[in-house]
């Protein structure tokens, strides 16, 4: 008889069970309520199917819907499989590829037999998915031999799956999940026990797009179907409400309505800023300059184009070249025939980041330990060769400007410099009305530097966050294995906006690699050359993306100091035109961005138009106001109006129009 397994539960109790016992069996032995509620298990910390037999002495925790993060991951993974099964049932000959869970749902990529899928196909697919869920098909895991699985995929005409299976590491155990007795997919799992564990009212297919196999535009174009999936209908409805609100706040839509910016194909991924939009930029730039001046930074400006040899030395040429715009360093051939550039051309690149150039400034002249820390700041314009399909308004662009800075410091200064940065970032994010969480992104698989170097850098960031008092649940402190940059770990600030979405924005990275690669040094107290540590940091991240986030956070209703037009004086009758222009002149003299609307239009039309343009203060004037020296103030988003003298109005707006650091 096989030895009994010892299974330790979260309360410390130990149950002895026979080999082959499943977590579901243990849940049933504890009680019918838990047996019904348990949907998966954590075995020695690994999330597993509740029906997967236990193999050895283990720590066991049963997962229920109350464990929302794990439960959502499972449900969304299952919805993706049900989607694939439904599509193949409705469209025979369609090949499946892969379909992961996402932050709010799932997707699956297909190779259709006859035509790409369209959004008109989604209702029928949803109906078929609900049939599969209602059938309550058991989801069964099977370990399968690699050659057997590849042969099965090839026989079924699933060329993408066969290719994928063949390329997985030889050491990896291959598993498939069966839905009932027919359909199956290759998957590591885990999954729920059956399709019936899903709520058929808790998902919705949302859109269809094209996607390249494995994300490479040289490969076949596939049809990607997106969906959102939740544990119950209430969660789905709340999410759809958030999506509707997000649609109203879409920065591309509001940017057009407010005449802030536009994008067009002649400059893929680069923004055409209109006067009103650039006013927001200028206010942010002035605000940030005041902040960095107070914090002891020195502003610099570096070249846009640098020699490829510099990028080779920094490591970017090898690790990042596919994202760089490369430029030949010679006059192009102007003849009708022949190559544009010669075979032995030297290459340069538009800078994708500012850090190597800041090291070159640091290296000018001999630096002493007494000079440190040196804090170089740049509103640095960078270019990254993002794929066309990945571009998204202001949120993902090819040309962007970073509020970038690099702090060169001694080893003993790192924790205090990072702590001070945490305090600066905290103040700035709160000025814009954001709450945030802070994460530590740890060493990635592909990286430069020694293990000792990474150990030290990661621990310094931990200590700095602790010194700033931010490593607490209130700030969502979390460590993210494998998500650091190739040269350094980093702290990340994840902002929460007005409708609960999160945006990863600010970062600081502790880097010993680039100073070594680019031979930066200072003379220490012992008279010897030492390497400085280089802290890479940003708070806005990029002006473009931060402005996009602000547009959506405020729904276009900017605080007065950021509003491109802070007040419009609108006339009811033409007799008040001269008075309106006089009021505008006084407002501008007081530093308030004001415009006059003296068009021959009805006042209700003007009110609607300026409300759409998110003008925060509409000042309505007619004959009576002109005679009395008053205005009727209508504030955006508020009912009614307030009668004020021009002097009282100016005093009120001038106070409200101050940036938060000046108020």
C-alpha positions as CSV (number, residue, x, y, z in Angstrom):
1,X,0.0,0.0,0.0
2,X,1.3,3.5,-0.9
3,X,2.4,5.8,1.9
4,X,-0.3,8.3,2.9
5,X,0.3,11.9,2.0
6,X,0.4,14.6,4.7
7,X,-1.5,17.7,3.5
8,X,-1.1,20.8,5.7
9,X,-4.0,23.3,5.6
10,X,-3.7,27.1,6.3
11,X,-4.8,26.7,9.9
12,X,-1.8,24.4,10.5
13,X,-3.9,21.2,10.7
14,X,-2.6,18.2,8.8
15,X,-4.7,15.6,7.0
16,X,-3.4,12.3,5.9
17,X,-4.8,11.2,2.5
18,X,-4.2,8.5,0.0
19,X,-2.2,9.3,-3.1
20,X,-4.5,10.4,-5.9
21,X,-6.8,12.4,-3.6
22,X,-7.8,15.7,-5.1
23,X,-8.2,19.1,-3.4
24,X,-11.9,18.7,-4.2
25,X,-12.0,15.5,-2.1
26,X,-10.4,17.4,0.8
27,X,-12.9,20.3,0.4
28,X,-15.8,17.8,0.5
29,X,-14.4,16.1,3.6
30,X,-14.2,19.4,5.4
31,X,-17.8,20.3,4.6
32,X,-20.5,20.7,1.9
33,X,-20.3,24.4,1.9
34,X,-16.6,24.5,1.2
35,X,-17.0,21.7,-1.4
36,X,-19.5,23.9,-3.3
37,X,-17.5,27.2,-2.9
38,X,-14.0,25.8,-3.7
39,X,-13.0,26.4,-7.4
40,X,-9.3,25.8,-7.4
41,X,-6.4,25.1,-5.1
42,X,-3.0,26.4,-4.2
43,X,-0.5,23.6,-3.7
44,X,2.7,24.8,-2.2
45,X,1.8,28.2,-3.5
46,X,1.1,27.1,-7.1
47,X,-2.4,27.6,-8.4
48,X,-3.8,24.3,-9.6
49,X,-7.0,22.6,-10.8
50,X,-9.2,21.5,-7.9
51,X,-9.5,18.0,-9.6
52,X,-5.8,17.5,-10.1
53,X,-4.6,14.7,-7.8
54,X,-2.1,15.5,-5.1
55,X,1.3,13.8,-5.6
56,X,3.3,14.4,-2.4
57,X,3.2,16.0,1.0
58,X,2.0,19.6,0.4
59,X,0.8,22.8,1.8
60,X,-2.8,23.2,0.5
61,X,-5.1,26.3,0.4
62,X,-8.5,26.1,-1.2
63,X,-9.4,28.9,-3.5
64,X,-13.0,30.4,-3.6
65,X,-14.6,33.3,-5.3
66,X,-13.6,35.4,-2.3
67,X,-10.0,35.1,-3.5
68,X,-10.9,37.4,-6.3
69,X,-7.6,37.8,-8.1
70,X,-7.1,34.1,-8.5
71,X,-10.8,33.5,-9.3
72,X,-10.9,36.1,-12.0
73,X,-7.7,34.8,-13.6
74,X,-9.2,31.3,-13.7
75,X,-12.6,32.5,-15.0
76,X,-11.0,34.6,-17.8
77,X,-8.8,31.8,-18.9
78,X,-11.8,29.5,-19.1
79,X,-13.8,32.1,-21.0
80,X,-10.9,32.2,-23.6
81,X,-11.1,28.4,-24.0
82,X,-14.9,28.5,-24.3
83,X,-14.6,31.3,-26.9
84,X,-12.1,29.1,-29.0
85,X,-14.4,26.1,-28.8
86,X,-17.4,28.2,-29.8
87,X,-15.6,29.7,-32.8
88,X,-14.5,26.3,-34.1
89,X,-18.0,24.9,-33.7
90,X,-19.5,27.8,-35.7
91,X,-16.7,28.2,-38.3
92,X,-15.3,24.7,-39.1
93,X,-11.7,24.9,-40.5
94,X,-10.7,27.8,-38.3
95,X,-7.3,27.2,-36.7
96,X,-6.7,28.1,-33.1
97,X,-3.5,29.7,-31.8
98,X,-3.5,31.0,-28.2
99,X,-5.7,33.1,-25.9
100,X,-4.6,34.4,-22.5
101,X,-6.5,36.2,-19.8
102,X,-6.0,40.0,-19.6
103,X,-6.4,42.6,-16.9
104,X,-10.1,42.9,-17.6
105,X,-11.0,39.9,-19.7
106,X,-9.5,37.7,-22.4
107,X,-8.8,37.3,-26.1
108,X,-8.1,34.5,-28.5
109,X,-6.3,34.7,-31.9
110,X,-7.7,32.6,-34.8
111,X,-6.7,31.8,-38.3
112,X,-10.1,31.7,-40.1
113,X,-10.6,29.4,-43.0
114,X,-12.5,31.7,-45.3
115,X,-12.5,35.3,-44.1
116,X,-11.5,37.5,-41.1
117,X,-14.0,37.7,-38.3
118,X,-16.0,40.9,-37.9
119,X,-18.0,42.3,-35.0
120,X,-21.2,41.1,-36.7
121,X,-20.0,37.6,-35.8
122,X,-19.9,38.3,-32.1
123,X,-23.6,37.8,-31.1
124,X,-23.6,34.3,-32.6
125,X,-20.3,33.4,-30.9
126,X,-21.6,34.7,-27.6
127,X,-24.8,32.5,-27.9
128,X,-22.6,29.4,-28.7
129,X,-20.4,30.2,-25.7
130,X,-23.5,30.2,-23.5
131,X,-24.5,26.8,-24.8
132,X,-21.1,25.4,-23.9
133,X,-21.3,26.9,-20.4
134,X,-24.8,25.5,-19.9
135,X,-23.6,22.1,-21.0
136,X,-21.4,22.1,-17.9
137,X,-18.6,20.2,-19.7
138,X,-15.9,18.9,-17.4
139,X,-12.5,20.4,-18.0
140,X,-10.0,17.6,-17.8
141,X,-6.2,17.9,-17.8
142,X,-4.0,15.4,-19.7
143,X,-0.3,15.1,-19.9
144,X,0.6,14.1,-23.5
145,X,3.8,13.1,-25.2
146,X,5.3,15.8,-27.4
147,X,5.4,13.8,-30.6
148,X,1.9,12.5,-30.1
149,X,0.5,16.0,-29.6
150,X,2.3,17.4,-32.6
151,X,1.0,14.6,-34.8
152,X,-2.5,15.2,-33.5
153,X,-2.3,18.9,-34.3
154,X,-0.9,18.2,-37.8
155,X,-3.6,15.6,-38.5
156,X,-6.3,18.1,-37.4
157,X,-4.8,20.8,-39.7
158,X,-3.8,22.9,-36.7
159,X,-0.4,24.1,-38.1
160,X,0.0,27.0,-35.6
161,X,-0.5,24.7,-32.6
162,X,1.9,22.1,-34.1
163,X,4.6,24.7,-34.6
164,X,4.1,26.0,-31.1
165,X,4.3,22.6,-29.5
166,X,7.4,21.7,-31.5
167,X,9.2,24.9,-30.3
168,X,8.4,24.6,-26.6
169,X,11.4,23.6,-24.4
170,X,12.2,19.8,-24.4
171,X,12.2,19.9,-20.7
172,X,8.6,21.2,-20.5
173,X,5.8,18.8,-19.8
174,X,3.1,19.3,-22.4
175,X,-0.5,19.3,-21.2
176,X,-3.9,19.7,-22.9
177,X,-7.3,20.4,-21.4
178,X,-10.4,18.6,-22.7
179,X,-13.8,20.2,-22.8
180,X,-16.1,17.3,-22.3
181,X,-15.2,14.4,-24.7
182,X,-14.5,16.4,-27.8
183,X,-12.7,19.7,-28.1
184,X,-9.3,20.3,-26.5
185,X,-6.6,22.9,-26.4
186,X,-2.9,22.9,-25.4
187,X,-2.6,24.8,-22.1
188,X,-0.5,24.9,-18.9
189,X,-3.7,25.6,-16.9
190,X,-5.1,25.7,-14.4
191,X,-8.8,25.7,-15.1
192,X,-12.1,25.5,-13.3
193,X,-13.6,22.0,-12.9
194,X,-16.2,22.5,-15.6
195,X,-17.6,25.1,-18.0
196,X,-20.7,25.3,-15.8
197,X,-18.6,27.0,-13.1
198,X,-18.7,30.1,-15.3
199,X,-21.5,32.6,-15.0
200,X,-23.1,32.8,-18.5
201,X,-24.2,36.4,-17.8
202,X,-20.7,37.5,-16.7
203,X,-19.0,38.0,-20.0
204,X,-19.3,40.0,-23.2
205,X,-17.3,39.9,-26.4
206,X,-16.2,43.4,-27.2
207,X,-14.3,43.8,-30.4
208,X,-12.3,42.2,-33.2
209,X,-8.9,43.2,-34.5
210,X,-6.1,41.9,-36.6
211,X,-3.0,40.5,-34.9
212,X,0.2,38.9,-36.3
213,X,1.1,35.4,-35.3
214,X,3.5,35.9,-32.4
215,X,3.3,39.6,-32.8
216,X,5.7,39.6,-35.8
217,X,4.4,41.6,-38.8
218,X,6.4,39.2,-41.0
219,X,4.1,36.4,-39.9
220,X,0.5,35.5,-40.9
221,X,-2.3,37.9,-40.0
222,X,-4.8,36.5,-37.5
223,X,-8.2,37.5,-36.2
224,X,-8.2,38.4,-32.6
225,X,-11.5,38.4,-30.7
226,X,-11.5,40.3,-27.4
227,X,-13.9,39.8,-24.5
228,X,-14.4,41.0,-20.9
229,X,-15.1,38.4,-18.3
230,X,-16.1,38.5,-14.6
231,X,-17.3,36.3,-11.8
232,X,-20.9,37.5,-11.9
233,X,-23.2,39.8,-13.8
234,X,-22.9,42.6,-11.3
235,X,-19.2,42.9,-11.8
236,X,-19.7,42.8,-15.6
237,X,-22.2,45.6,-15.5
238,X,-20.0,47.7,-13.3
239,X,-17.2,47.2,-15.8
240,X,-19.3,48.1,-18.7
241,X,-20.4,51.3,-16.9
242,X,-16.7,52.1,-16.4
243,X,-16.1,51.5,-20.1
244,X,-18.9,53.8,-21.0
245,X,-17.5,56.5,-18.8
246,X,-14.0,55.9,-20.2
247,X,-15.4,56.3,-23.7
248,X,-16.8,59.7,-22.7
249,X,-13.4,60.6,-21.3
250,X,-11.4,59.3,-24.3
251,X,-8.5,61.8,-24.7
252,X,-8.7,61.5,-28.5
253,X,-12.4,62.5,-28.6
254,X,-12.0,65.3,-26.0
255,X,-8.7,66.5,-27.7
256,X,-10.7,67.1,-30.9
257,X,-13.7,68.7,-29.2
258,X,-11.4,71.0,-27.2
259,X,-9.1,71.7,-30.1
260,X,-6.0,70.5,-28.2
261,X,-4.1,68.4,-30.7
262,X,-4.4,66.0,-33.7
263,X,-2.5,63.1,-35.2
264,X,-2.2,62.2,-38.9
265,X,-0.6,59.6,-41.1
266,X,2.1,62.0,-42.4
267,X,3.7,61.8,-39.0
268,X,2.9,58.4,-37.6
269,X,3.0,58.5,-33.8
270,X,3.9,62.2,-33.5
271,X,1.6,64.8,-32.1
272,X,0.5,68.1,-33.8
273,X,-0.1,70.3,-30.8
274,X,-2.6,73.1,-31.3
275,X,-2.3,76.4,-29.3
276,X,-4.7,75.3,-26.6
277,X,-3.1,72.0,-26.1
278,X,0.4,73.5,-26.0
279,X,-0.8,75.9,-23.3
280,X,-1.4,72.9,-21.1
281,X,2.1,71.6,-22.0
282,X,3.7,74.9,-21.1
283,X,1.9,75.1,-17.7
284,X,3.1,71.6,-16.9
285,X,6.6,72.4,-18.0
286,X,6.7,75.5,-15.9
287,X,5.3,73.6,-12.9
288,X,7.9,70.9,-13.3
289,X,10.7,73.4,-13.7
290,X,9.8,75.0,-10.4
291,X,9.7,71.6,-8.7
292,X,13.1,70.5,-10.0
293,X,14.7,73.9,-9.4
294,X,13.5,73.7,-5.7
295,X,14.9,70.1,-5.5
296,X,18.4,71.1,-6.7
297,X,18.4,69.8,-10.3
298,X,20.4,71.4,-13.1
299,X,18.7,71.5,-16.4
300,X,20.6,70.4,-19.5
301,X,19.9,69.9,-23.2
302,X,21.4,67.1,-25.3
303,X,21.6,66.2,-29.0
304,X,18.8,64.3,-30.8
305,X,21.2,62.3,-33.0
306,X,24.2,60.3,-31.7
307,X,26.7,58.0,-33.4
308,X,25.9,54.3,-33.3
309,X,29.2,53.6,-31.6
310,X,27.9,55.4,-28.6
311,X,24.8,53.2,-28.5
312,X,26.9,50.1,-28.9
313,X,29.0,51.1,-25.9
314,X,25.9,51.8,-23.8
315,X,24.4,48.4,-24.8
316,X,21.3,49.9,-26.4
317,X,22.4,48.9,-29.9
318,X,22.3,45.3,-29.0
319,X,19.4,45.2,-26.6
320,X,17.1,47.9,-28.1
321,X,18.0,48.5,-31.8
322,X,14.6,47.3,-33.1
323,X,13.0,50.2,-31.3
324,X,15.5,52.8,-32.7
325,X,15.3,55.1,-35.7
326,X,18.6,54.5,-37.5
327,X,20.1,57.2,-39.8
328,X,23.0,56.9,-42.3
329,X,25.9,59.3,-41.6
330,X,26.5,60.3,-45.2
331,X,24.8,62.3,-48.0
332,X,22.3,60.0,-49.7
333,X,22.7,59.1,-53.3
334,X,20.7,61.6,-55.5
335,X,21.2,59.7,-58.8
336,X,18.3,57.8,-60.4
337,X,20.0,54.5,-60.1
338,X,22.1,52.8,-57.4
339,X,21.6,52.3,-53.7
340,X,20.5,55.2,-51.5
341,X,23.4,54.7,-49.2
342,X,26.7,52.9,-49.6
343,X,27.6,49.5,-48.2
344,X,30.2,50.9,-45.8
345,X,28.0,53.7,-44.4
346,X,28.4,54.8,-40.8
347,X,25.2,54.8,-38.7
348,X,23.7,57.2,-36.3
349,X,20.4,57.0,-34.4
350,X,17.7,59.3,-33.0
351,X,18.0,59.0,-29.3
352,X,15.3,56.7,-27.7
353,X,16.4,57.9,-24.3
354,X,18.6,60.6,-22.7
355,X,20.8,58.6,-20.2
356,X,24.0,58.1,-22.3
357,X,24.1,61.7,-23.2
358,X,23.8,62.7,-19.6
359,X,26.8,60.5,-18.8
360,X,28.8,62.4,-21.5
361,X,28.0,65.7,-19.7
362,X,29.0,64.2,-16.4
363,X,32.3,63.1,-17.9
364,X,33.3,66.6,-18.9
365,X,35.9,67.6,-16.4
366,X,37.0,65.8,-13.3
367,X,34.3,65.2,-10.7
368,X,35.1,65.0,-7.0
369,X,33.1,63.2,-4.3
370,X,32.3,66.7,-3.0
371,X,30.4,67.4,-6.3
372,X,28.0,64.6,-5.7
373,X,25.1,64.2,-5.9
374,X,24.8,65.8,-9.3
375,X,21.2,66.0,-10.6
376,X,20.8,66.6,-14.4
377,X,17.3,67.3,-15.7
378,X,16.1,67.4,-19.3
379,X,12.8,67.9,-21.0
380,X,14.3,65.4,-23.5
381,X,12.7,64.7,-26.9
382,X,13.1,61.1,-27.7
383,X,12.0,58.8,-30.6
384,X,11.1,55.1,-30.4
385,X,10.2,53.0,-33.4
386,X,6.9,51.6,-32.2
387,X,4.9,49.4,-34.6
388,X,2.1,51.3,-36.3
389,X,-0.6,49.0,-34.8
390,X,0.6,49.7,-31.3
391,X,0.2,53.5,-31.5
392,X,-2.6,54.9,-29.5
393,X,-3.4,58.7,-29.4
394,X,-1.1,60.4,-26.8
395,X,-0.8,57.2,-24.8
396,X,1.7,55.5,-27.1
397,X,3.6,57.6,-29.6
398,X,6.9,57.5,-31.5
399,X,8.1,61.0,-30.6
400,X,7.7,62.0,-27.0
401,X,9.3,64.3,-24.4
402,X,10.4,63.0,-21.0
403,X,10.6,64.9,-17.8
404,X,13.9,63.0,-17.5
405,X,16.6,63.3,-14.9
406,X,19.7,61.4,-13.8
407,X,21.2,61.7,-10.4
408,X,24.9,60.8,-10.1
409,X,25.7,59.9,-6.5
410,X,27.9,58.0,-4.2
411,X,27.0,54.7,-2.7
412,X,26.2,56.3,0.7
413,X,23.8,58.8,-0.9
414,X,21.5,56.4,-2.8
415,X,18.9,55.8,-0.1
416,X,18.5,59.4,0.8
417,X,18.3,60.5,-2.9
418,X,15.6,57.9,-3.7
419,X,13.8,58.8,-0.5
420,X,13.8,62.5,-1.5
421,X,12.5,61.6,-5.0
422,X,9.7,59.6,-3.4
423,X,8.7,62.7,-1.4
424,X,8.9,64.9,-4.5
425,X,6.8,62.4,-6.6
426,X,4.2,62.2,-3.8
427,X,3.8,65.9,-3.7
428,X,3.4,66.2,-7.4
429,X,0.9,63.4,-7.9
430,X,-1.2,64.8,-5.0
431,X,-1.2,68.2,-6.7
432,X,-3.0,66.6,-9.6
433,X,-5.5,64.7,-7.4
434,X,-4.0,61.2,-8.0
435,X,-3.6,58.4,-5.5
436,X,-1.0,55.8,-6.3
437,X,0.5,52.5,-5.5
438,X,4.3,51.8,-5.7
439,X,6.0,48.7,-7.0
440,X,9.5,47.4,-7.2
441,X,10.4,45.8,-10.5
442,X,13.1,43.2,-10.0
443,X,15.9,41.8,-12.3
444,X,14.8,40.5,-15.7
445,X,16.1,37.3,-17.2
446,X,18.2,39.1,-19.8
447,X,20.3,41.7,-18.0
448,X,23.7,43.3,-17.6
449,X,25.7,43.3,-14.4
450,X,26.6,40.8,-11.6
451,X,24.2,39.2,-9.2
452,X,25.9,41.1,-6.4
453,X,25.3,44.4,-8.2
454,X,21.6,43.5,-8.6
455,X,21.2,42.4,-5.0
456,X,22.6,45.7,-3.8
457,X,20.5,47.8,-6.1
458,X,17.3,46.1,-5.3
459,X,17.9,46.3,-1.5
460,X,18.7,50.0,-1.7
461,X,15.4,50.7,-3.4
462,X,13.6,48.7,-0.8
463,X,15.3,50.6,2.0
464,X,14.5,54.0,0.4
465,X,10.8,53.2,0.1
466,X,10.8,52.1,3.7
467,X,12.5,55.4,4.7
468,X,9.8,57.3,2.8
469,X,7.1,55.3,4.6
470,X,5.7,53.9,1.4
471,X,6.2,50.2,1.8
472,X,2.7,49.7,3.3
473,X,-0.6,48.3,2.1
474,X,-1.9,51.8,1.9
475,X,0.5,52.4,-1.0
476,X,-0.1,49.0,-2.6
477,X,3.5,48.0,-2.1
478,X,4.4,45.0,-4.2
479,X,7.5,43.4,-5.8
480,X,7.4,42.4,-9.4
481,X,9.9,39.6,-10.3
482,X,11.5,39.9,-13.8
483,X,10.0,43.3,-14.7
484,X,13.1,45.5,-14.2
485,X,15.1,47.1,-17.1
486,X,18.1,45.2,-18.5
487,X,20.4,47.5,-16.7
488,X,18.7,48.2,-13.4
489,X,15.8,47.4,-11.0
490,X,13.2,50.2,-10.8
491,X,10.5,51.6,-8.6
492,X,7.2,52.2,-10.4
493,X,4.4,54.6,-9.5
494,X,0.9,53.4,-10.6
495,X,-1.6,56.2,-10.5
496,X,-5.3,55.7,-9.9
497,X,-7.5,58.1,-11.9
498,X,-11.0,59.4,-11.2
499,X,-12.8,56.3,-12.5
500,X,-10.5,53.8,-10.8
501,X,-8.1,52.9,-13.7
502,X,-4.4,52.6,-13.0
503,X,-1.6,54.1,-15.1
504,X,2.1,53.3,-14.7
505,X,3.8,56.7,-14.9
506,X,6.8,57.6,-12.7
507,X,10.0,55.5,-12.2
508,X,13.3,55.6,-10.5
509,X,16.1,53.1,-11.3
510,X,19.3,52.4,-9.4
511,X,21.9,51.7,-12.1
512,X,25.6,50.6,-11.8
513,X,25.8,49.2,-15.3
514,X,25.8,52.3,-17.6
515,X,28.4,54.2,-15.5
516,X,30.6,51.1,-15.9
517,X,30.0,50.7,-19.6
518,X,30.5,54.4,-20.4
519,X,33.4,54.8,-18.0
520,X,32.0,57.5,-15.7
521,X,34.0,58.1,-12.6
522,X,34.7,60.6,-9.8
523,X,37.7,61.1,-7.5
524,X,36.7,59.7,-4.0
525,X,38.0,60.8,-0.6
526,X,40.7,58.2,-0.9
527,X,42.1,59.9,-4.0
528,X,41.1,57.0,-6.3
529,X,38.7,56.8,-9.2
530,X,35.3,55.4,-8.2
531,X,32.1,54.7,-10.2
532,X,29.1,56.9,-9.4
533,X,25.7,55.2,-9.1
534,X,23.3,56.6,-11.7
535,X,19.6,57.0,-10.7
536,X,17.3,57.3,-13.7
537,X,14.0,59.0,-12.7
538,X,10.9,60.5,-14.2
539,X,7.6,61.7,-12.7
540,X,5.3,62.6,-15.6
541,X,7.0,59.8,-17.7
542,X,6.3,61.7,-20.9
543,X,4.5,64.9,-21.4
544,X,2.3,63.4,-24.2
545,X,1.1,60.5,-22.2
546,X,0.7,62.4,-18.9
547,X,-1.5,65.0,-20.7
548,X,-3.5,62.2,-22.2
549,X,-4.0,60.7,-18.7
550,X,-4.9,64.2,-17.3
551,X,-7.5,64.7,-20.1
552,X,-9.2,61.5,-19.1
553,X,-8.8,61.9,-15.4
554,X,-10.4,65.3,-15.4
555,X,-12.8,64.4,-18.3
556,X,-11.5,67.6,-20.0
557,X,-12.6,69.7,-17.0
558,X,-9.1,70.9,-16.1
559,X,-8.4,72.7,-12.8
560,X,-8.4,76.4,-13.6
561,X,-4.6,76.7,-13.6
562,X,-4.3,74.1,-16.4
563,X,-7.4,75.1,-18.5
564,X,-6.2,76.5,-21.9
565,X,-9.0,79.1,-21.8
566,X,-9.9,80.0,-18.3
567,X,-12.8,82.3,-19.1
568,X,-15.0,83.3,-22.0
569,X,-17.0,86.6,-22.0
570,X,-20.1,85.9,-24.1
571,X,-22.5,88.6,-25.1
572,X,-26.3,88.3,-25.2
573,X,-26.7,91.3,-27.5
574,X,-24.4,93.2,-29.7
575,X,-24.8,96.4,-27.6
576,X,-22.6,94.7,-25.0
577,X,-19.7,93.9,-27.4
578,X,-17.5,96.8,-26.4
579,X,-18.1,96.0,-22.7
580,X,-17.2,92.3,-23.3
581,X,-13.9,93.3,-24.9
582,X,-13.1,95.6,-22.0
583,X,-13.8,92.8,-19.5
584,X,-11.5,90.5,-21.4
585,X,-8.7,93.1,-21.5
586,X,-9.0,93.5,-17.7
587,X,-8.9,89.7,-17.2
588,X,-5.8,89.3,-19.3
589,X,-4.1,92.1,-17.5
590,X,-4.7,90.1,-14.3
591,X,-3.0,87.1,-15.9
592,X,-6.2,85.2,-16.7
593,X,-6.5,83.5,-20.1
594,X,-9.7,85.0,-21.4
595,X,-11.5,85.3,-24.7
596,X,-14.5,87.2,-26.0
597,X,-17.4,85.6,-27.9
598,X,-19.2,88.5,-29.6
599,X,-20.6,86.4,-32.5
600,X,-24.2,87.1,-33.6
601,X,-25.4,83.8,-32.1
602,X,-28.0,83.1,-29.5
603,X,-26.6,82.8,-25.9
604,X,-27.9,79.2,-25.5
605,X,-25.8,78.2,-28.6
606,X,-22.7,79.9,-27.1
607,X,-23.3,78.2,-23.7
608,X,-23.6,74.7,-25.4
609,X,-20.5,75.3,-27.5
610,X,-18.2,76.5,-24.7
611,X,-19.5,73.7,-22.4
612,X,-18.5,71.2,-25.1
613,X,-15.1,72.9,-25.2
614,X,-14.9,72.5,-21.3
615,X,-14.4,76.3,-20.7
616,X,-14.5,76.5,-16.9
617,X,-16.0,80.0,-16.6
618,X,-18.5,81.5,-18.9
619,X,-19.2,85.2,-18.2
620,X,-22.5,86.3,-19.8
621,X,-23.0,90.0,-20.4
622,X,-25.8,92.1,-21.8
623,X,-27.0,95.7,-21.6
624,X,-27.7,95.4,-17.8
625,X,-24.3,94.0,-17.0
626,X,-22.6,96.6,-19.2
627,X,-24.5,99.4,-17.3
628,X,-23.8,98.0,-13.9
629,X,-20.2,96.8,-14.5
630,X,-21.0,93.2,-13.6
631,X,-21.0,89.8,-15.2
632,X,-23.2,86.7,-14.8
633,X,-20.8,83.8,-13.9
634,X,-21.7,80.3,-15.1
635,X,-19.2,77.7,-13.9
636,X,-18.8,74.5,-15.9
637,X,-20.7,71.6,-14.3
638,X,-22.8,73.8,-12.0
639,X,-26.4,75.0,-12.3
640,X,-27.4,78.6,-12.1
641,X,-25.3,81.7,-12.3
642,X,-23.7,84.2,-9.9
643,X,-23.7,88.0,-10.4
644,X,-20.3,89.5,-9.7
645,X,-18.6,92.9,-10.2
646,X,-15.6,92.7,-12.5
647,X,-13.2,93.4,-9.7
648,X,-14.6,90.6,-7.5
649,X,-14.6,88.3,-10.5
650,X,-10.9,89.0,-11.1
651,X,-10.0,88.5,-7.5
652,X,-11.8,85.2,-7.5
653,X,-10.4,83.8,-10.7
654,X,-6.8,85.1,-10.1
655,X,-6.7,83.1,-6.8
656,X,-8.2,79.9,-8.4
657,X,-5.9,80.2,-11.4
658,X,-2.7,79.8,-9.4
659,X,-0.9,76.5,-9.8
660,X,-1.0,74.4,-6.6
661,X,2.7,75.0,-5.8
662,X,2.1,78.8,-6.0
663,X,-1.3,79.0,-4.2
